[in-house]
Amino acid sequence: MTKETLEKKQNYTIVPAVNITETAKSYIVSLDMPGALKENIKANIENNTLFISADTVENSLHGVSDVAKQYRREFSLANDIEANTVEARYELGVLTVTLNKKEQFLPKQITIK
């Protein structure tokens, strides 16, 4: 390898693995994003779509100075999400986004008389 090749930054886009769980009150979306820093993670909802992204830079082996990785994932959402109550937390390389359902879509117990 030439010195010029070794000094170039390599860029990768990664589609993180995801687990989606539905409960009676919410959808829980968990994404594997190891190496991401909390302050570099962006999550937003626009036009019923949840967008997740994060940029990371790692020192690599074999003389290449940096490897830039960008996590990217997007999800189409149903109309039953209450966008104002969405919560997100990042722990141990896993981003967990809780999408609460609107009140009108929550299950209701029917009293039998």
N, C-alpha and C positions, 0 to 999 in steps of 0.2 A: 504494500500500500504506500502511496505517496504521502508526503507530509500534508499536502493540500487536502487529500481525501480524509485524512485523520482529523483535520481541524474543522471539517464541516459538521454542522449540527444536524442530527437526524431528527425528523419529526414523525410522530405516530398519532393516529386517532384511534382511540380505544372505545368500543361500545361495551360499557360495564355490564356484567351479569346482574340480573334483577330478579327479585322475588316480590310478587304482588299478592297481598292477602286482603280479603274483604271481611269486615266485621259488620255487625248490625248498624253501627254508627259511622263507619269510615272505611277508606281504602288505605292500606299501609304499603308503601313502595320502598323497598330496601335495595340499594345499589352498592356493589363492591367497587370501591374507589381507593385502593391502597396507594399510599404515597402522596395523595392530594392533601393540601393544607386547607383547613377550614376557611381561611380568609380568601382563598382562590376559587372556592366553589360558588357557582351562580345557579340559582333556581328561580324560575319565574313562570307564571301562568299568563298566557296571552291567547285569546281566541279559542278557548277550551282546549289548549295544548299546554302540557307541562314540559318545560325545557330545563335540562340539567346539563351543566358543563363545568369543567375544571381544568386548569393548565398546571402542569408539573414539569420540572426540569431535574434530571438526574445526572450524576457523573456516571459515565459508562466505562467499560473495560476496553482494552486494546487501543488506548490512546485517543479515542474520540472524546472531545471535550465535554459535550453535553448531549443528552437525548431528551428532546422535548416531547411530552405526551399530552394529548388533550383528550379528556373523557368527554363524550357527548352522548346524550340519549334524549329522546322526546317521546311523549305519550299523549295520545288523543284522550280527552276526558269526556265523560257523559255530562249531561246538564244537571246532574244531581249533586255536584260539588259546591260547597260553600267556600268560595275563593278567599274570603276575608278571614277564615279560621284555619288556614293551612299552616302546619307546623313542620319544621325540619330540624334534625340534629345529626351531628357527625361524630361518630365514636369508633375507634379502632379500625379505621379504613372503610367503614360502612356508613353511607348516608341514608337516613330513614326519613321519609316524607309522609306525613299523615294528612290525608285529604278527607276532611269531615263532610258528611252528607248533609244536604239541606233538610230542615225539619220535616218538610212535607213528604220526603222520601224515606223517612225512618219507619221501621215497622211499628204497627200499633196493635195493642192487645184489644180484642173485642170482648166486651162483657156479654155473656150469655144469660138471659133472664128466663 
